[in-house]
Structures are given as C-alpha cells and as structure tokens.
Amino acid sequence: MKQSAESAASPWEVAPSQFETIRMMARTAFGLDLKPGKEALVSARLGKRARELGLDGIRTYLERIQADRTGVELIALIDALTTNYTSFQREPQHFDLLRTRVLEPAARDHGRVSIWSAGCATGEEPYTILVHAAEVLGEAGLDRLRLVASDISTRALESARRGIYTEDRVAPLPESWRRKYLQRGTGEQQGYVRVKESYRKRIDFQRRNLMESHPDLPPFHVIFCRNVMIYFDKPTQEALVGRFAEKLEPGGWLLIGHSEGLMGIRHGLEYVMPAVYRRPAGTGRAR
Ligand SMILES: C[S@@+](CC[C@H](N)C(=O)[O-])C[C@H]1O[C@@H](n2cnc3c(N)ncnc32)[C@H](O)[C@@H]1O
C-alpha cells in the first residue's frame, strides 16, 4: 500500500496523527502533557507493548486500546508512558522537615500523623517515610501513623507492595536501618533485600488517579506529591493542588519535587521554602 505523507515510515513508528490521538488519550485519562518531540519515546514504549500482545504495529495497538471496554489496555498505556524513576531518601531535605516539624512534635504529644505519598511509584518514597517515622515515633508509636501510598500504575504498585529491591537501591539508607527494617535474600534471592513484613503491612497501597478527587480519603498532615506534577499541564496542576489544599489539615504540608514549582498556579497555600508549601493554620477543616 502506498504511504501518505501523514503516515509513519514503519508500522512501529507513530505517525503524527497517531501521536495526536495518544496525546489526547494520555491527557484526558491521566493528565499527562506529552510534548511534541516525544514521538521516538512513544514509538519505543508502545511498540514494546504491541509486540508483547503479538500485534503487528502501532496502528493495530491503538485500535486495540480503543476497542477495549475493560480499561485494562488503557492502564497498560499509562504504564508504558509514565516514568517511575524514584529512590530511597530522594530529596532528603523533605525527610529532615518531616522529622523536625511533624514526627518529633507528634512523638512529644503522642499525636496521630497521617501522610499520603501520592505518586509513590515502586515504593521507595513511602518506605523512606515509614522508616523515619519508626525511628522517631518508635515501634509502638507506629500505631498512630496512617500512611497511604498511591499510584496510577498497577505495575509500579505491584512492585511497591512486594517491597523487594536490589542491595544497591537501598544503599542510601544507613546500615543500621537496613539491618533493622530489611531482610536479606539468600540463595536465588542473593543480592536482593525485602522490607520486613511487619513494616510493609503498615503502608496502605492504593491505585488512584490524581486526575480524580478522592472524597473517601481522610485529611492529611503531610502530602508528598513529588516529581509527578512535572508531567501535567498548568490547568491540571492547578486543579490538583486545589484538591490537595482541601485534603490538608490546617497547618498541613504539601511537599513537591525540587524541580517543580507552583509558579503561575493559583493556590491558597503558603510558600515555606523551595518545594515546601503549607496550608495556613485556621483555614477551616480539611475535606
Ligand atoms: C517519577 S515518579 C515519582 C515517584 C516519587 N514520588 C519520587 O519523587 O521519587 C512519578 C509517578 O507518578 C505516577 N503518576 C503519573 N500520573 C499519575 C496520575 N494521573 N495519577 C497517579 N499517579 C500518577 C507515575 O505512575 C509514577 O509512578
């Protein structure tokens, strides 16, 4: 068949009109702002998925997504397009703040602490939060912690729930913490560690799309939403920050990635320092 100027050179390369379709789907379904120039990345990632399904190219793959009423293929598309990069103790200033401004006061007052790791990827962020909380609140004090960790990616969440990492990934944690909170694999699992079950079960992992509102979630003292909004356009970011602001307790903290910022976004939060915002105290109840 003769190719039109519009179509791609190979069935494994996205054509401009296909890129536009994928862009719209990604924007509507999960707020992703796929910028022009990402065609090669999209071709590679979707091509991989299409091959896994035994399809003969991107066009058939898009037809499959559009025909699928179960939503399963849309989730796979999201998995293919999102970046789950994360690490233990990433952006450590946030964990210093968590300790001094939230956990230590709660340890002194025997208060409750509720934290949401929104966009938790493969779990390194919520497990880091958990071990800091265990260190400050003590074992018994962990009963006063509610830690919700959510992501849109089922694949990332599965791996977060498993809590298995290679030894080099946990290297940012101090040696004494690694001994206390992780178990080392032996035999075939040599080179891997797993977060001990008694700690894994402390985290409530949930699949949630941050494009939606979450009235069933409780108010939080701290929301970590780091390196997630970077992929969203401004209107989506503004709506999301508005929902976070409503979900925070008065005086509660919103922590975002250091390469992100709320510049150009209307929000009712106080700027505290780079990547740290706070709901002003005395601003009604969280919803
Ligand atoms: C780069 S990771 C950030 C992980 C961690 N917060 C950190 O800073 O290390 C971004 C995560 O956001 C998730 N994500 C992207 N869009 C989302 C959406 N609409 N709802 C929920 N999670 C989303 C991705 O699946 C991915 O796991």
The ligand as an SDF file (V2000), in Angstrom:
LIG
                    3D

 27 29  0  0  0  0  0  0  0  0999 V2000
    8.7700    9.9100   38.6860 C   0  0  0  0  0  0  0  0  0  0  0  0
    7.6580    9.0040   39.6870 S   0  0  0  0  0  0  0  0  0  0  0  0
    7.8550    9.8430   41.2440 C   0  0  0  0  0  0  0  0  0  0  0  0
    7.9830    8.9020   42.4060 C   0  0  0  0  0  0  0  0  0  0  0  0
    8.2230    9.5490   43.7700 C   0  0  0  0  0  0  0  0  0  0  0  0
    7.1310   10.4140   44.1550 N   0  0  0  0  0  0  0  0  0  0  0  0
    9.5260   10.2850   43.7970 C   0  0  0  0  0  0  0  0  0  0  0  0
    9.5500   11.5170   43.7960 O   0  0  0  0  0  0  0  0  0  0  0  0
   10.5670    9.6330   43.8060 O   0  0  0  0  0  0  0  0  0  0  0  0
    6.0660    9.6090   39.1040 C   0  0  0  0  0  0  0  0  0  0  0  0
    4.9170    8.6880   39.4410 C   0  0  0  0  0  0  0  0  0  0  0  0
    3.6860    9.3770   39.2000 O   0  0  0  0  0  0  0  0  0  0  0  0
    2.7370    8.4400   38.7380 C   0  0  0  0  0  0  0  0  0  0  0  0
    1.6280    9.1330   38.0400 N   0  0  0  0  0  0  0  0  0  0  0  0
    1.6730    9.7740   36.8430 C   0  0  0  0  0  0  0  0  0  0  0  0
    0.4600   10.2450   36.5350 N   0  0  0  0  0  0  0  0  0  0  0  0
   -0.3670    9.9150   37.5600 C   0  0  0  0  0  0  0  0  0  0  0  0
   -1.7620   10.1230   37.8160 C   0  0  0  0  0  0  0  0  0  0  0  0
   -2.5520   10.7820   36.9590 N   0  0  0  0  0  0  0  0  0  0  0  0
   -2.2680    9.6360   38.9770 N   0  0  0  0  0  0  0  0  0  0  0  0
   -1.4820    8.9740   39.8520 C   0  0  0  0  0  0  0  0  0  0  0  0
   -0.1650    8.7430   39.6740 N   0  0  0  0  0  0  0  0  0  0  0  0
    0.3880    9.2120   38.5300 C   0  0  0  0  0  0  0  0  0  0  0  0
    3.5480    7.5470   37.8150 C   0  0  0  0  0  0  0  0  0  0  0  0
    2.9220    6.3010   37.6100 O   0  0  0  0  0  0  0  0  0  0  0  0
    4.8750    7.4450   38.5740 C   0  0  0  0  0  0  0  0  0  0  0  0
    4.9410    6.2850   39.3540 O   0  0  0  0  0  0  0  0  0  0  0  0
  1  2  1  0
  2  3  1  0
  2 10  1  0
  3  4  1  0
  4  5  1  0
  5  6  1  0
  5  7  1  0
  7  8  2  0
  7  9  1  0
 10 11  1  0
 11 12  1  0
 11 26  1  0
 12 13  1  0
 13 14  1  0
 13 24  1  0
 14 15  1  0
 14 23  1  0
 15 16  2  0
 16 17  1  0
 17 18  1  0
 17 23  2  0
 18 19  1  0
 18 20  2  0
 20 21  1  0
 21 22  2  0
 22 23  1  0
 24 25  1  0
 24 26  1  0
 26 27  1  0
M  CHG  2   2   1   9  -1
M  END
$$$$
